[in-house]
């Protein structure tokens, strides 16, 4: 087992952080935790996890990840709702990659008790 910190930026080892969500051993308890785990899934090319955690209404039929993209960091810029007491939530984040960064305001919803990604906007 590796002791490197998780790609999502938290200090926990991957296996105890996003890895448990990717493996199905646990479900993300908040919209922010799901967003962090989805970022880690992009870093680790876990397309299956990304599709499983995408709202059925907006999920693409397939997902082709660019193997040349090297994600280098995640910064949470803001959250609204998205806790165990909410049915919806938003997370605004900046994901850096070699050569640039993208900022997204993502929307999440609970489906059958589990958080899923709906969609996002790219603010200026």
N, CA, C and O atoms as a GROMACS GRO file, in nm:
protein
  496
    1UNK      N    1   0.084  -0.119   0.000
    1UNK     CA    2   0.000   0.000   0.000
    1UNK      C    3   0.088   0.124   0.000
    1UNK      O    4   0.184   0.134   0.077
    2UNK      N    5   0.057   0.218  -0.086
    2UNK     CA    6   0.134   0.341  -0.094
    2UNK      C    7   0.088   0.440   0.012
    2UNK      O    8  -0.028   0.438   0.053
    3UNK      N    9   0.177   0.527   0.056
    3UNK     CA   10   0.141   0.627   0.156
    3UNK      C   11   0.143   0.767   0.096
    3UNK      O   12   0.145   0.865   0.171
    4UNK      N   13   0.142   0.778  -0.035
    4UNK     CA   14   0.138   0.910  -0.098
    4UNK      C   15   0.004   0.975  -0.068
    4UNK      O   16  -0.097   0.907  -0.054
    5UNK      N   17   0.004   1.108  -0.059
    5UNK     CA   18  -0.123   1.177  -0.037
    5UNK      C   19  -0.211   1.162  -0.161
    5UNK      O   20  -0.163   1.137  -0.271
    6UNK      N   21  -0.339   1.178  -0.139
    6UNK     CA   22  -0.437   1.158  -0.246
    6UNK      C   23  -0.424   1.267  -0.353
    6UNK      O   24  -0.391   1.382  -0.320
    7UNK      N   25  -0.448   1.234  -0.479
    7UNK     CA   26  -0.443   1.336  -0.584
    7UNK      C   27  -0.540   1.452  -0.561
    7UNK      O   28  -0.518   1.561  -0.614
    8UNK      N   29  -0.646   1.431  -0.482
    8UNK     CA   30  -0.746   1.536  -0.461
    8UNK      C   31  -0.694   1.651  -0.376
    8UNK      O   32  -0.762   1.753  -0.363
    9UNK      N   33  -0.574   1.636  -0.319
    9UNK     CA   34  -0.515   1.744  -0.241
    9UNK      C   35  -0.524   1.726  -0.091
    9UNK      O   36  -0.459   1.799  -0.017
   10UNK      N   37  -0.602   1.629  -0.044
   10UNK     CA   38  -0.607   1.603   0.099
   10UNK      C   39  -0.486   1.519   0.137
   10UNK      O   40  -0.428   1.451   0.052
   11UNK      N   41  -0.448   1.524   0.263
   11UNK     CA   42  -0.325   1.459   0.306
   11UNK      C   43  -0.338   1.309   0.330
   11UNK      O   44  -0.237   1.241   0.348
   12UNK      N   45  -0.460   1.256   0.330
   12UNK     CA   46  -0.480   1.113   0.348
   12UNK      C   47  -0.419   1.036   0.232
   12UNK      O   48  -0.414   1.086   0.120
   13UNK      N   49  -0.372   0.913   0.257
   13UNK     CA   50  -0.328   0.829   0.145
   13UNK      C   51  -0.446   0.802   0.051
   13UNK      O   52  -0.561   0.796   0.095
   14UNK      N   53  -0.417   0.785  -0.076
   14UNK     CA   54  -0.520   0.760  -0.176
   14UNK      C   55  -0.617   0.650  -0.133
   14UNK      O   56  -0.738   0.666  -0.146
   15UNK      N   57  -0.564   0.539  -0.081
   15UNK     CA   58  -0.649   0.425  -0.045
   15UNK      C   59  -0.751   0.459   0.062
   15UNK      O   60  -0.861   0.404   0.062
   16UNK      N   61  -0.716   0.550   0.153
   16UNK     CA   62  -0.808   0.589   0.261
   16UNK      C   63  -0.894   0.709   0.223
   16UNK      O   64  -0.990   0.741   0.293
   17UNK      N   65  -0.861   0.774   0.114
   17UNK     CA   66  -0.932   0.894   0.071
   17UNK      C   67  -1.019   0.856  -0.050
   17UNK      O   68  -1.119   0.787  -0.033
   18UNK      N   69  -0.984   0.899  -0.167
   18UNK     CA   70  -1.066   0.874  -0.287
   18UNK      C   71  -1.062   0.729  -0.334
   18UNK      O   72  -1.156   0.684  -0.400
   19UNK      N   73  -0.958   0.657  -0.300
   19UNK     CA   74  -0.948   0.518  -0.342
   19UNK      C   75  -1.063   0.433  -0.294
   19UNK      O   76  -1.108   0.343  -0.366
   20UNK      N   77  -1.112   0.458  -0.173
   20UNK     CA   78  -1.225   0.380  -0.121
   20UNK      C   79  -1.353   0.407  -0.196
   20UNK      O   80  -1.440   0.321  -0.205
   21UNK      N   81  -1.366   0.528  -0.251
   21UNK     CA   82  -1.483   0.559  -0.334
   21UNK      C   83  -1.468   0.493  -0.471
   21UNK      O   84  -1.563   0.435  -0.524
   22UNK      N   85  -1.349   0.501  -0.528
   22UNK     CA   86  -1.324   0.440  -0.660
   22UNK      C   87  -1.348   0.290  -0.657
   22UNK      O   88  -1.401   0.234  -0.753
   23UNK      N   89  -1.308   0.224  -0.547
   23UNK     CA   90  -1.323   0.079  -0.538
   23UNK      C   91  -1.466   0.036  -0.506
   23UNK      O   92  -1.500  -0.081  -0.521
   24UNK      N   93  -1.549   0.130  -0.461
   24UNK     CA   94  -1.686   0.096  -0.422
   24UNK      C   95  -1.697   0.057  -0.276
   24UNK      O   96  -1.806   0.020  -0.232
   25UNK      N   97  -1.587   0.065  -0.199
   25UNK     CA   98  -1.592   0.030  -0.056
   25UNK      C   99  -1.672   0.132   0.025
   25UNK      O  100  -1.721   0.099   0.133
   26UNK      N  101  -1.686   0.253  -0.026
   26UNK     CA  102  -1.761   0.359   0.042
   26UNK      C  103  -1.817   0.453  -0.064
   26UNK      O  104  -1.772   0.455  -0.178
   27UNK      N  105  -1.917   0.530  -0.023
   27UNK     CA  106  -1.975   0.632  -0.112
   27UNK      C  107  -1.936   0.770  -0.060
   27UNK      O  108  -1.927   0.790   0.062
   28UNK      N  109  -1.914   0.862  -0.150
   28UNK     CA  110  -1.878   0.998  -0.110
   28UNK      C  111  -1.991   1.058  -0.026
   28UNK      O  112  -2.105   1.061  -0.071
   29UNK      N  113  -1.961   1.107   0.095
   29UNK     CA  114  -2.066   1.157   0.184
   29UNK      C  115  -2.116   1.297   0.153
   29UNK      O  116  -2.222   1.337   0.200
   30UNK      N  117  -2.041   1.373   0.073
   30UNK     CA  118  -2.079   1.511   0.041
   30UNK      C  119  -2.052   1.537  -0.107
   30UNK      O  120  -1.980   1.462  -0.173
   31UNK      N  121  -2.111   1.645  -0.157
   31UNK     CA  122  -2.085   1.684  -0.296
   31UNK      C  123  -1.937   1.717  -0.314
   31UNK      O  124  -1.879   1.683  -0.417
   32UNK      N  125  -1.876   1.784  -0.217
   32UNK     CA  126  -1.734   1.816  -0.229
   32UNK      C  127  -1.649   1.689  -0.234
   32UNK      O  128  -1.556   1.680  -0.313
   33UNK      N  129  -1.680   1.591  -0.149
   33UNK     CA  130  -1.605   1.466  -0.150
   33UNK      C  131  -1.619   1.396  -0.284
   33UNK      O  132  -1.523   1.338  -0.335
   34UNK      N  133  -1.740   1.401  -0.342
   34UNK     CA  134  -1.759   1.339  -0.473
   34UNK      C  135  -1.677   1.414  -0.578
   34UNK      O  136  -1.612   1.352  -0.662
   35UNK      N  137  -1.680   1.547  -0.574
   35UNK     CA  138  -1.604   1.624  -0.671
   35UNK      C  139  -1.454   1.594  -0.658
   35UNK      O  140  -1.386   1.578  -0.759
   36UNK      N  141  -1.403   1.587  -0.536
   36UNK     CA  142  -1.262   1.553  -0.515
   36UNK      C  143  -1.231   1.415  -0.572
   36UNK      O  144  -1.128   1.395  -0.636
   37UNK      N  145  -1.322   1.319  -0.547
   37UNK     CA  146  -1.299   1.183  -0.596
   37UNK      C  147  -1.305   1.177  -0.748
   37UNK      O  148  -1.236   1.097  -0.810
   38UNK      N  149  -1.387   1.261  -0.808
   38UNK     CA  150  -1.394   1.264  -0.954
   38UNK      C  151  -1.266   1.326  -1.011
   38UNK      O  152  -1.216   1.280  -1.114
   39UNK      N  153  -1.213   1.428  -0.946
   39UNK     CA  154  -1.084   1.483  -0.990
   39UNK      C  155  -0.978   1.373  -0.984
   39UNK      O  156  -0.902   1.354  -1.079
   40UNK      N  157  -0.972   1.301  -0.871
   40UNK     CA  158  -0.876   1.192  -0.858
   40UNK      C  159  -0.897   1.087  -0.965
   40UNK      O  160  -0.801   1.027  -1.013
   41UNK      N  161  -1.022   1.063  -1.002
   41UNK     CA  162  -1.051   0.965  -1.108
   41UNK      C  163  -0.997   1.014  -1.242
   41UNK      O  164  -0.949   0.933  -1.322
   42UNK      N  165  -1.002   1.144  -1.269
   42UNK     CA  166  -0.940   1.196  -1.391
   42UNK      C  167  -0.789   1.176  -1.385
   42UNK      O  168  -0.729   1.134  -1.484
   43UNK      N  169  -0.728   1.204  -1.270
   43UNK     CA  170  -0.583   1.186  -1.254
   43UNK      C  171  -0.545   1.041  -1.281
   43UNK      O  172  -0.445   1.015  -1.348
   44UNK      N  173  -0.623   0.947  -1.229
   44UNK     CA  174  -0.591   0.805  -1.237
   44UNK      C  175  -0.659   0.734  -1.354
   44UNK      O  176  -0.652   0.611  -1.365
   45UNK      N  177  -0.724   0.810  -1.442
   45UNK     CA  178  -0.791   0.756  -1.562
   45UNK      C  179  -0.893   0.648  -1.526
   45UNK      O  180  -0.898   0.542  -1.589
   46UNK      N  181  -0.975   0.676  -1.426
   46UNK     CA  182  -1.081   0.586  -1.380
   46UNK      C  183  -1.212   0.624  -1.449
   46UNK      O  184  -1.304   0.674  -1.384
   47UNK      N  185  -1.222   0.600  -1.579
   47UNK     CA  186  -1.341   0.639  -1.656
   47UNK      C  187  -1.467   0.571  -1.604
   47UNK      O  188  -1.574   0.632  -1.603
   48UNK      N  189  -1.456   0.446  -1.562
   48UNK     CA  190  -1.573   0.374  -1.509
   48UNK      C  191  -1.633   0.444  -1.389
   48UNK      O  192  -1.755   0.455  -1.378
   49UNK      N  193  -1.548   0.491  -1.298
   49UNK     CA  194  -1.597   0.562  -1.180
   49UNK      C  195  -1.663   0.694  -1.222
   49UNK      O  196  -1.769   0.730  -1.170
   50UNK      N  197  -1.601   0.764  -1.314
   50UNK     CA  198  -1.658   0.891  -1.360
   50UNK      C  199  -1.798   0.869  -1.417
   50UNK      O  200  -1.890   0.947  -1.389
   51UNK      N  201  -1.816   0.765  -1.496
   51UNK     CA  202  -1.947   0.736  -1.553
   51UNK      C  203  -2.046   0.693  -1.446
   51UNK      O  204  -2.163   0.733  -1.449
   52UNK      N  205  -2.003   0.611  -1.350
   52UNK     CA  206  -2.093   0.565  -1.242
   52UNK      C  207  -2.140   0.679  -1.155
   52UNK      O  208  -2.249   0.672  -1.098
   53UNK      N  209  -2.060   0.785  -1.142
   53UNK     CA  210  -2.096   0.896  -1.054
   53UNK      C  211  -2.152   1.016  -1.131
   53UNK      O  212  -2.155   1.127  -1.079
   54UNK      N  213  -2.195   0.993  -1.253
   54UNK     CA  214  -2.254   1.096  -1.338
   54UNK      C  215  -2.404   1.074  -1.338
   54UNK      O  216  -2.449   0.960  -1.351
   55UNK      N  217  -2.481   1.179  -1.324
   55UNK     CA  218  -2.628   1.168  -1.321
   55UNK      C  219  -2.676   1.098  -1.448
   55UNK      O  220  -2.633   1.134  -1.557
   56UNK      N  221  -2.766   1.000  -1.436
   56UNK     CA  222  -2.815   0.928  -1.555
   56UNK      C  223  -2.874   1.021  -1.661
   56UNK      O  224  -2.868   0.991  -1.781
   57UNK      N  225  -2.930   1.132  -1.619
   57UNK     CA  226  -2.993   1.228  -1.711
   57UNK      C  227  -2.890   1.299  -1.800
   57UNK      O  228  -2.922   1.337  -1.912
   58UNK      N  229  -2.768   1.317  -1.750
   58UNK     CA  230  -2.667   1.395  -1.825
   58UNK      C  231  -2.543   1.314  -1.860
   58UNK      O  232  -2.452   1.366  -1.925
   59UNK      N  233  -2.537   1.190  -1.820
   59UNK     CA  234  -2.419   1.105  -1.841
   59UNK      C  235  -2.401   1.072  -1.989
   59UNK      O  236  -2.496   1.034  -2.056
   60UNK      N  237  -2.279   1.088  -2.041
   60UNK     CA  238  -2.253   1.049  -2.180
   60UNK      C  239  -2.252   0.896  -2.192
   60UNK      O  240  -2.234   0.825  -2.092
   61UNK      N  241  -2.270   0.847  -2.311
   61UNK     CA  242  -2.269   0.702  -2.334
   61UNK      C  243  -2.131   0.644  -2.306
   61UNK      O  244  -2.120   0.531  -2.259
   62UNK      N  245  -2.027   0.721  -2.334
   62UNK     CA  246  -1.890   0.677  -2.306
   62UNK      C  247  -1.805   0.799  -2.279
   62UNK      O  248  -1.844   0.913  -2.307
   63UNK      N  249  -1.688   0.774  -2.225
   63UNK     CA  250  -1.599   0.883  -2.187
   63UNK      C  251  -1.458   0.846  -2.232
   63UNK      O  252  -1.402   0.746  -2.190
   64UNK      N  253  -1.402   0.928  -2.318
   64UNK     CA  254  -1.266   0.908  -2.365
   64UNK      C  255  -1.176   1.010  -2.296
   64UNK      O  256  -1.186   1.130  -2.320
   65UNK      N  257  -1.088   0.960  -2.210
   65UNK     CA  258  -0.996   1.048  -2.138
   65UNK      C  259  -0.869   1.067  -2.220
   65UNK      O  260  -0.819   0.973  -2.281
   66UNK      N  261  -0.819   1.188  -2.221
   66UNK     CA  262  -0.697   1.219  -2.295
   66UNK      C  263  -0.577   1.170  -2.214
   66UNK      O  264  -0.548   1.224  -2.108
   67UNK      N  265  -0.506   1.068  -2.262
   67UNK     CA  266  -0.393   1.014  -2.186
   67UNK      C  267  -0.277   1.111  -2.174
   67UNK      O  268  -0.187   1.091  -2.092
   68UNK      N  269  -0.276   1.216  -2.254
   68UNK     CA  270  -0.168   1.314  -2.248
   68UNK      C  271  -0.188   1.422  -2.144
   68UNK      O  272  -0.096   1.498  -2.115
   69UNK      N  273  -0.309   1.432  -2.087
   69UNK     CA  274  -0.334   1.535  -1.986
   69UNK      C  275  -0.272   1.493  -1.854
   69UNK      O  276  -0.297   1.383  -1.805
   70UNK      N  277  -0.191   1.581  -1.797
   70UNK     CA  278  -0.127   1.556  -1.668
   70UNK      C  279  -0.183   1.656  -1.567
   70UNK      O  280  -0.145   1.773  -1.566
   71UNK      N  281  -0.275   1.607  -1.484
   71UNK     CA  282  -0.337   1.691  -1.382
   71UNK      C  283  -0.236   1.716  -1.271
   71UNK      O  284  -0.166   1.624  -1.229
   72UNK      N  285  -0.227   1.841  -1.224
   72UNK     CA  286  -0.123   1.876  -1.129
   72UNK      C  287  -0.174   1.933  -0.997
   72UNK      O  288  -0.094   1.954  -0.905
   73UNK      N  289  -0.304   1.959  -0.985
   73UNK     CA  290  -0.353   2.011  -0.857
   73UNK      C  291  -0.498   2.051  -0.861
   73UNK      O  292  -0.554   2.078  -0.967
   74UNK      N  293  -0.557   2.054  -0.744
   74UNK     CA  294  -0.698   2.089  -0.727
   74UNK      C  295  -0.711   2.193  -0.617
   74UNK      O  296  -0.651   2.180  -0.510
   75UNK      N  297  -0.790   2.295  -0.644
   75UNK     CA  298  -0.818   2.398  -0.545
   75UNK      C  299  -0.969   2.418  -0.538
   75UNK      O  300  -1.033   2.446  -0.639
   76UNK      N  301  -1.026   2.402  -0.418
   76UNK     CA  302  -1.170   2.426  -0.398
   76UNK      C  303  -1.187   2.577  -0.376
   76UNK      O  304  -1.128   2.634  -0.285
   77UNK      N  305  -1.269   2.639  -0.460
   77UNK     CA  306  -1.290   2.783  -0.451
   77UNK      C  307  -1.416   2.818  -0.372
   77UNK      O  308  -1.428   2.928  -0.318
   78UNK      N  309  -1.512   2.724  -0.366
   78UNK     CA  310  -1.634   2.749  -0.291
   78UNK      C  311  -1.729   2.632  -0.299
   78UNK      O  312  -1.725   2.554  -0.394
   79UNK      N  313  -1.815   2.621  -0.198
   79UNK     CA  314  -1.918   2.517  -0.196
   79UNK      C  315  -2.047   2.578  -0.146
   79UNK      O  316  -2.046   2.677  -0.072
   80UNK      N  317  -2.159   2.519  -0.185
   80UNK     CA  318  -2.290   2.557  -0.132
   80UNK      C  319  -2.372   2.430  -0.119
   80UNK      O  320  -2.381   2.350  -0.212
   81UNK      N  321  -2.431   2.413  -0.002
   81UNK     CA  322  -2.509   2.294   0.030
   81UNK      C  323  -2.423   2.170   0.006
   81UNK      O  324  -2.301   2.176   0.022
   82UNK      N  325  -2.484   2.059  -0.032
   82UNK     CA  326  -2.406   1.941  -0.064
   82UNK      C  327  -2.366   1.854   0.054
   82UNK      O  328  -2.280   1.767   0.038
   83UNK      N  329  -2.425   1.876   0.172
   83UNK     CA  330  -2.392   1.792   0.287
   83UNK      C  331  -2.494   1.678   0.298
   83UNK      O  332  -2.580   1.661   0.212
   84UNK      N  333  -2.482   1.602   0.404
   84UNK     CA  334  -2.576   1.492   0.428
   84UNK      C  335  -2.718   1.543   0.448
   84UNK      O  336  -2.813   1.466   0.437
   85UNK      N  337  -2.734   1.670   0.476
   85UNK     CA  338  -2.866   1.728   0.501
   85UNK      C  339  -2.929   1.790   0.376
   85UNK      O  340  -3.039   1.845   0.384
   86UNK      N  341  -2.861   1.783   0.263
   86UNK     CA  342  -2.909   1.845   0.139
   86UNK      C  343  -2.935   1.741   0.031
   86UNK      O  344  -2.884   1.629   0.037
   87UNK      N  345  -3.015   1.779  -0.067
   87UNK     CA  346  -3.038   1.692  -0.183
   87UNK      C  347  -2.965   1.743  -0.306
   87UNK      O  348  -2.953   1.672  -0.406
   88UNK      N  349  -2.915   1.866  -0.300
   88UNK     CA  350  -2.837   1.924  -0.409
   88UNK      C  351  -2.719   2.000  -0.349
   88UNK      O  352  -2.717   2.031  -0.230
   89UNK      N  353  -2.622   2.030  -0.434
   89UNK     CA  354  -2.509   2.109  -0.389
   89UNK      C  355  -2.427   2.156  -0.507
   89UNK      O  356  -2.440   2.104  -0.618
   90UNK      N  357  -2.342   2.253  -0.482
   90UNK     CA  358  -2.251   2.302  -0.586
   90UNK      C  359  -2.110   2.311  -0.530
   90UNK      O  360  -2.089   2.332  -0.410
   91UNK      N  361  -2.014   2.294  -0.619
   91UNK     CA  362  -1.873   2.308  -0.584
   91UNK      C  363  -1.806   2.384  -0.698
   91UNK      O  364  -1.818   2.347  -0.814
   92UNK      N  365  -1.736   2.490  -0.663
   92UNK     CA  366  -1.657   2.563  -0.762
   92UNK      C  367  -1.511   2.530  -0.733
   92UNK      O  368  -1.465   2.538  -0.619
   93UNK      N  369  -1.440   2.493  -0.838
   93UNK     CA  370  -1.302   2.449  -0.820
   93UNK      C  371  -1.215   2.491  -0.938
   93UNK      O  372  -1.264   2.526  -1.045
   94UNK      N  373  -1.085   2.487  -0.914
   94UNK     CA  374  -0.986   2.507  -1.019
   94UNK      C  375  -0.900   2.382  -1.024
   94UNK      O  376  -0.837   2.343  -0.926
   95UNK      N  377  -0.897   2.320  -1.140
   95UNK     CA  378  -0.814   2.201  -1.162
   95UNK      C  379  -0.700   2.242  -1.255
   95UNK      O  380  -0.722   2.288  -1.366
   96UNK      N  381  -0.578   2.223  -1.206
   96UNK     CA  382  -0.460   2.259  -1.285
   96UNK      C  383  -0.407   2.137  -1.357
   96UNK      O  384  -0.416   2.024  -1.309
   97UNK      N  385  -0.353   2.163  -1.474
   97UNK     CA  386  -0.289   2.057  -1.552
   97UNK      C  387  -0.166   2.117  -1.616
   97UNK      O  388  -0.153   2.240  -1.625
   98UNK      N  389  -0.075   2.032  -1.658
   98UNK     CA  390   0.047   2.082  -1.720
   98UNK      C  391   0.008   2.167  -1.840
   98UNK      O  392  -0.049   2.116  -1.936
   99UNK      N  393   0.037   2.295  -1.834
   99UNK     CA  394   0.006   2.386  -1.943
   99UNK      C  395  -0.114   2.475  -1.920
   99UNK      O  396  -0.145   2.558  -2.006
  100UNK      N  397  -0.186   2.461  -1.807
  100UNK     CA  398  -0.301   2.547  -1.785
  100UNK      C  399  -0.385   2.506  -1.666
  100UNK      O  400  -0.340   2.431  -1.579
  101UNK      N  401  -0.507   2.556  -1.664
  101UNK     CA  402  -0.601   2.526  -1.556
  101UNK      C  403  -0.742   2.549  -1.608
  101UNK      O  404  -0.762   2.624  -1.704
  102UNK      N  405  -0.838   2.484  -1.546
  102UNK     CA  406  -0.977   2.511  -1.577
  102UNK      C  407  -1.052   2.535  -1.447
  102UNK      O  408  -1.023   2.473  -1.345
  103UNK      N  409  -1.148   2.625  -1.453
  103UNK     CA  410  -1.233   2.654  -1.339
  103UNK      C  411  -1.374   2.611  -1.377
  103UNK      O  412  -1.422   2.642  -1.486
  104UNK      N  413  -1.440   2.540  -1.285
  104UNK     CA  414  -1.576   2.492  -1.311
  104UNK      C  415  -1.662   2.512  -1.188
  104UNK      O  416  -1.616   2.494  -1.074
  105UNK      N  417  -1.787   2.549  -1.211
  105UNK     CA  418  -1.890   2.556  -1.108
  105UNK      C  419  -1.980   2.435  -1.134
  105UNK      O  420  -2.062   2.437  -1.226
  106UNK      N  421  -1.964   2.329  -1.053
  106UNK     CA  422  -2.030   2.201  -1.077
  106UNK      C  423  -2.156   2.188  -0.992
  106UNK      O  424  -2.162   2.237  -0.879
  107UNK      N  425  -2.255   2.120  -1.048
  107UNK     CA  426  -2.380   2.092  -0.977
  107UNK      C  427  -2.390   1.943  -0.949
  107UNK      O  428  -2.357   1.859  -1.032
  108UNK      N  429  -2.437   1.913  -0.828
  108UNK     CA  430  -2.450   1.775  -0.782
  108UNK      C  431  -2.589   1.753  -0.725
  108UNK      O  432  -2.655   1.847  -0.679
  109UNK      N  433  -2.633   1.628  -0.727
  109UNK     CA  434  -2.764   1.592  -0.675
  109UNK      C  435  -2.754   1.451  -0.617
  109UNK      O  436  -2.672   1.370  -0.659
  110UNK      N  437  -2.839   1.426  -0.520
  110UNK     CA  438  -2.846   1.289  -0.465
  110UNK      C  439  -2.944   1.208  -0.549
  110UNK      O  440  -3.055   1.254  -0.578
  111UNK      N  441  -2.904   1.088  -0.587
  111UNK     CA  442  -2.991   0.994  -0.657
  111UNK      C  443  -2.987   0.865  -0.576
  111UNK      O  444  -2.881   0.804  -0.559
  112UNK      N  445  -3.102   0.823  -0.526
  112UNK     CA  446  -3.109   0.704  -0.440
  112UNK      C  447  -3.008   0.712  -0.326
  112UNK      O  448  -2.945   0.612  -0.291
  113UNK      N  449  -2.994   0.831  -0.269
  113UNK     CA  450  -2.906   0.851  -0.155
  113UNK      C  451  -2.760   0.878  -0.187
  113UNK      O  452  -2.684   0.916  -0.098
  114UNK      N  453  -2.719   0.860  -0.311
  114UNK     CA  454  -2.578   0.879  -0.348
  114UNK      C  455  -2.560   1.008  -0.426
  114UNK      O  456  -2.642   1.044  -0.511
  115UNK      N  457  -2.451   1.078  -0.398
  115UNK     CA  458  -2.419   1.201  -0.472
  115UNK      C  459  -2.374   1.166  -0.613
  115UNK      O  460  -2.297   1.072  -0.634
  116UNK      N  461  -2.424   1.243  -0.711
  116UNK     CA  462  -2.382   1.228  -0.849
  116UNK      C  463  -2.360   1.367  -0.909
  116UNK      O  464  -2.420   1.466  -0.867
  117UNK      N  465  -2.273   1.371  -1.008
  117UNK     CA  466  -2.243   1.494  -1.082
  117UNK      C  467  -2.350   1.516  -1.187
  117UNK      O  468  -2.384   1.423  -1.260
  118UNK      N  469  -2.405   1.636  -1.195
  118UNK     CA  470  -2.504   1.669  -1.299
  118UNK      C  471  -2.435   1.734  -1.417
  118UNK      O  472  -2.434   1.680  -1.528
  119UNK      N  473  -2.377   1.852  -1.393
  119UNK     CA  474  -2.309   1.926  -1.500
  119UNK      C  475  -2.235   2.043  -1.438
  119UNK      O  476  -2.234   2.061  -1.316
  120UNK      N  477  -2.172   2.122  -1.523
  120UNK     CA  478  -2.098   2.237  -1.472
  120UNK      C  479  -2.089   2.348  -1.574
  120UNK      O  480  -2.104   2.328  -1.695
  121UNK      N  481  -2.064   2.468  -1.520
  121UNK     CA  482  -2.042   2.586  -1.603
  121UNK      C  483  -1.896   2.627  -1.586
  121UNK      O  484  -1.834   2.600  -1.484
  122UNK      N  485  -1.845   2.693  -1.686
  122UNK     CA  486  -1.707   2.739  -1.684
  122UNK      C  487  -1.706   2.891  -1.676
  122UNK      O  488  -1.707   2.959  -1.779
  123UNK      N  489  -1.706   2.946  -1.553
  123UNK     CA  490  -1.709   3.093  -1.538
  123UNK      C  491  -1.580   3.154  -1.590
  123UNK      O  492  -1.476   3.089  -1.597
  124UNK      N  493  -1.589   3.280  -1.627
  124UNK     CA  494  -1.470   3.352  -1.676
  124UNK      C  495  -1.374   3.380  -1.565
  124UNK      O  496  -1.268   3.440  -1.589
   0.00000   0.00000   0.00000
